[in-house]
């Protein structure tokens, strides 16, 4: 698929390009991003180059990973990063981080909603999953504000810095945003 740019009331979501390498490298030096994400640590220039020059464009080209940089439209200050990874037919997993100077403004929540809406309406996705290491309160807050329902804890559900860790898991469905599903949804009986 050709890369897609999205806009919200306050943001420009566009695929990262090689011109963003230095900006991404600088942002990811933040200990909080390195603590809670599966980004390599230490994060070196070759990681940023691989991300902007290979990983992001290849994901779009083969429809497996849809990555956006979150930018303020005026001047294109980097606010964060968001990716949707295809996990199985009809299901994608969302991941995100915010730059230190732009946390707490609701930007990532706004971007999560926009990207999820795009996935539901353009990719025939019926479930966007969210996972975060237990204890990652900022990620949990974004997911809940975006409408995700936390479904539980997966024991040893993710690997981070060479250690298996428990993680929260949640999901957003098209109906949570007032959209139809591509397949009929039959919830469990109470």
C-alpha positions as CSV (number, residue, x, y, z in Angstrom):
1,X,0.0,0.0,0.0
2,X,1.1,3.5,-0.6
3,X,1.8,5.4,2.6
4,X,-1.1,7.4,3.9
5,X,-1.1,10.7,5.7
6,X,-3.9,11.4,8.2
7,X,-4.9,14.7,9.9
8,X,-6.8,15.4,13.1
9,X,-7.8,18.7,14.6
10,X,-4.3,19.3,16.0
11,X,-2.0,16.8,14.3
12,X,-0.5,15.7,11.1
13,X,0.2,11.9,11.0
14,X,2.6,11.0,8.3
15,X,4.9,8.1,7.7
16,X,8.4,8.8,8.9
17,X,11.1,9.4,6.3
18,X,14.9,9.6,6.3
19,X,14.6,13.4,6.9
20,X,13.2,12.4,10.4
21,X,16.1,10.2,11.4
22,X,17.9,12.8,13.6
23,X,14.6,13.9,15.2
24,X,13.6,10.3,16.0
25,X,17.1,9.5,17.3
26,X,16.9,12.5,19.7
27,X,13.4,11.8,20.9
28,X,14.1,8.2,21.7
29,X,17.0,9.0,24.0
30,X,14.3,9.7,26.6
31,X,14.6,7.1,29.4
32,X,10.8,6.8,29.7
33,X,10.5,5.7,26.0
34,X,13.3,3.2,26.4
35,X,11.8,1.9,29.6
36,X,8.4,1.1,28.3
37,X,8.9,0.3,24.6
38,X,10.6,-2.6,22.8
39,X,12.8,-0.1,21.0
40,X,16.5,-1.1,21.1
41,X,18.4,0.3,24.1
42,X,20.8,2.0,23.8
43,X,19.1,3.5,20.7
44,X,21.8,4.4,18.2
45,X,21.9,6.3,14.9
46,X,21.9,3.0,13.0
47,X,18.6,2.1,14.7
48,X,17.0,5.4,13.7
49,X,18.3,5.0,10.1
50,X,17.0,1.5,9.9
51,X,13.6,2.6,11.2
52,X,13.1,5.6,8.9
53,X,14.8,4.1,5.8
54,X,13.8,0.5,5.9
55,X,11.3,-0.7,8.6
56,X,8.7,2.0,8.1
57,X,8.7,2.1,4.3
58,X,8.8,-1.7,4.1
59,X,5.9,-2.1,6.4
60,X,3.8,0.2,4.2
61,X,5.0,-1.6,1.0
62,X,4.0,-5.1,2.2
63,X,0.9,-4.1,4.3
64,X,2.3,-5.5,7.6
65,X,3.2,-2.3,9.6
66,X,1.6,1.1,9.2
67,X,3.8,3.7,11.0
68,X,3.1,7.4,11.5
69,X,5.1,10.2,13.0
70,X,2.8,12.4,15.0
71,X,3.6,16.1,14.2
72,X,2.2,19.5,15.0
73,X,1.3,20.9,11.6
74,X,3.0,24.2,12.2
75,X,6.7,23.6,11.9
76,X,6.2,19.8,12.2
77,X,7.5,19.4,15.7
78,X,7.6,15.6,16.5
79,X,4.9,14.8,19.1
80,X,5.3,11.0,19.0
81,X,5.1,7.8,17.0
82,X,2.4,5.3,16.3
83,X,2.3,2.0,14.5
84,X,-0.3,-0.6,13.6
85,X,1.1,-4.1,13.1
86,X,-1.1,-6.6,11.3
87,X,-1.3,-9.7,13.6
88,X,-3.9,-11.9,11.9
89,X,-6.7,-11.4,9.4
90,X,-8.9,-8.6,10.8
91,X,-6.6,-7.8,13.8
92,X,-3.9,-5.2,14.2
93,X,-1.9,-4.3,17.3
94,X,-1.3,-0.7,18.1
95,X,1.8,0.8,19.7
96,X,2.8,4.4,20.5
97,X,5.1,6.7,22.3
98,X,5.1,10.4,23.0
99,X,8.0,12.9,23.2
100,X,8.6,14.2,26.7
101,X,7.8,17.8,25.9
102,X,4.4,16.9,24.4
103,X,3.1,14.5,27.0
104,X,-0.2,15.2,28.7
105,X,-1.8,17.2,25.9
106,X,-4.0,14.4,24.6
107,X,-2.1,14.2,21.3
108,X,-1.4,10.5,21.3
109,X,-5.0,9.7,22.3
110,X,-6.2,11.8,19.3
111,X,-3.8,10.0,17.0
112,X,-4.8,6.5,18.3
113,X,-8.4,7.3,17.6
114,X,-7.6,8.5,14.1
115,X,-5.4,5.6,13.2
116,X,-7.9,3.1,14.6
117,X,-10.7,4.7,12.7
118,X,-8.6,4.5,9.5
119,X,-7.8,0.8,10.2
120,X,-11.5,0.0,10.7
121,X,-12.7,1.8,7.6
122,X,-9.8,1.2,5.1
123,X,-8.2,-2.1,6.2
124,X,-11.3,-4.2,7.1
125,X,-9.9,-4.5,10.6
126,X,-12.4,-5.6,13.3
127,X,-10.1,-5.5,16.3
128,X,-7.3,-3.2,17.3
129,X,-5.3,-4.7,20.2
130,X,-3.2,-2.8,22.7
131,X,-0.6,-4.3,24.9
132,X,1.6,-2.6,27.5
133,X,3.8,-3.9,30.3
134,X,2.0,-4.0,33.6
135,X,2.8,-0.7,35.3
136,X,2.9,1.5,32.2
137,X,0.3,3.9,33.5
138,X,0.7,6.5,30.7
139,X,0.0,3.9,28.0
140,X,-2.9,2.6,29.9
141,X,-4.4,6.1,30.3
142,X,-4.1,6.8,26.5
143,X,-5.7,3.4,25.7
144,X,-8.6,4.0,28.1
145,X,-9.2,7.6,26.9
146,X,-9.2,6.3,23.3
147,X,-11.9,3.9,24.1
148,X,-10.0,0.6,24.5
149,X,-11.5,-2.0,26.9
150,X,-8.8,-3.6,29.1
151,X,-9.4,-7.3,28.9
152,X,-6.9,-8.6,31.3
153,X,-3.2,-9.5,32.0
154,X,-1.2,-11.9,29.9
155,X,1.4,-13.6,32.0
156,X,4.8,-13.4,30.3
157,X,3.0,-11.7,27.5
158,X,5.9,-9.7,26.1
159,X,9.6,-9.7,26.0
160,X,11.5,-6.5,26.8
161,X,15.2,-6.0,27.3
162,X,15.8,-9.8,27.4
163,X,13.1,-10.4,30.1
164,X,9.6,-11.9,29.8
165,X,7.1,-9.6,31.4
166,X,3.4,-9.6,32.2
167,X,1.4,-7.2,30.1
168,X,-2.1,-5.7,30.0
169,X,-4.1,-6.4,26.9
170,X,-7.1,-4.5,25.6
171,X,-9.0,-4.0,22.4
172,X,-10.9,-1.4,20.5
173,X,-13.7,-2.6,18.2
174,X,-15.4,-0.7,15.4
175,X,-18.6,-0.5,17.4
176,X,-16.7,1.3,20.2
177,X,-16.3,4.2,17.6
178,X,-19.8,3.8,16.2
179,X,-18.6,2.0,13.1
180,X,-19.8,-1.2,11.5
181,X,-17.7,-4.4,11.6
182,X,-16.8,-6.3,8.5
183,X,-18.0,-9.5,10.1
184,X,-20.9,-9.9,12.4
185,X,-19.9,-9.8,16.1
186,X,-21.6,-12.2,18.5
187,X,-20.5,-11.3,22.0
188,X,-20.6,-14.0,24.7
189,X,-23.9,-14.4,26.5
190,X,-23.9,-12.8,30.1
